[in-house]
Amino acid sequence: MKKLLMTATMIAMSVGIMNAQTVQKQVVEDGGTGPFKSEVVGDASCPGFTVYRPQNLKEVVAKQGVLPVIVYANGACFNHNVEMRLLLSEVASYGYVAAAIGPYDEADVMAQWRGVLKAAYPETKSEVVMANGEKILPLTPEEIKARQEEQTKQMALAAKNAKKNKKQPAAPQFSTYPKMLLEVLDWLTEQNAAQGSEYYHCLDLDHVAAMGQSCGGAQVLAVAYDPRLKTCVMLNTGIGDMEMMGATKESLKNLHQPMFYMIGGPADIAYANAQKDYERIADNIPVVMLNSKDGHSGTYYEKYGGNYAKAVVKWLDWQLKGKVGQSALFLDDEYLKMKFPEWQGVRKNF
């Protein structure tokens, strides 16, 4: 009897440890513009990820029903999601629970984006205004020259070291991998079923989206075969003829869900690859591609994630919540022109 009691106690303790435990949280941009103010959460039972969700989750679910889920992979396959914080917070405020690769981090979003935008200023924009009102201007000729000189110096040093050592240094390893998207989906599934969990009976696991930006889009393609994924959102990404994160053009054959590509136009480094993807996707897979003039950095640095966040919310509302009225942006050229006159859109298999 004593042994049985001890075993039961150990099981209870392990279940307690497994349950979601919010240890850190913050609110970004007053919780977004949606009907459910959002929060950014760090969880002790899932330290490698950050969760974006409505505040007062249980109350929201009691009023609205269970919430669809998003799993998200970062640009450059980074192990942090700070650069997408404004968009993910905004999406969560419309009634979604998004789990993003990368541990909870309170880094300055604007500081992160300042460097990104300086390095990849879109030629199609005369100025870039960030969410805090700060204007980012293109690099000056002097700054460009200094960068080029530094790059030349580094290349010469690398060539010199290669001759001296003969053996080429190993390529740096990415700290994230595609199956992290499925691992965090497994964790959410467990939490949804575990009494005492913050997510107990809060998640609609029949309506799950995978979303990724740039290299993160390759991670999405690598796991898109999973039947739990009901749609994929591909931001400034395309595999084309590359091989990345285990994904190739052959991965497109594994698609079974509607696909949405949001691309930054010809100024986007992913533009050509995205066009190839669009042409290669099979005739039984619905796919929409919208192109803006924002380049590879989209509008993620703008207030509430800018127009990219608006498009993502509309797609998810349509695909995961069945709000057919939100489909106009993707199926009606006149509506697209009215809402976003600079954008171009194509679609097939609808």
Protein Blocks (a to p, Z undefined) as FASTA:
>chain_A
ZZmmmmmmmmmmmmmmmpccdfbdcdeehhpjbfbdcdddddfklmmbccdddehkllmm
mmnopadddddddehhiabfklmmmmmmmmmmnopacddehiddfbdfklmmmmmmmmmc
cfkbfbdcdfkopacddddfklmmmmmmmmmmmmmmmmmmmmmnopacdddddfbdfklm
mmmmmmmmmmmmmghiakgokacfkbccdddehjlmmmmmmmmmpmklmbdcdehiafkj
aceehiafklmmmpcbdcddddebjklmklmmmmmmmmmpcfkbccdddddfebjnlmml
pghhijmlmmmmmmmmmmmnopaklmmmmmmmklmmmmmmmbccddehZZ
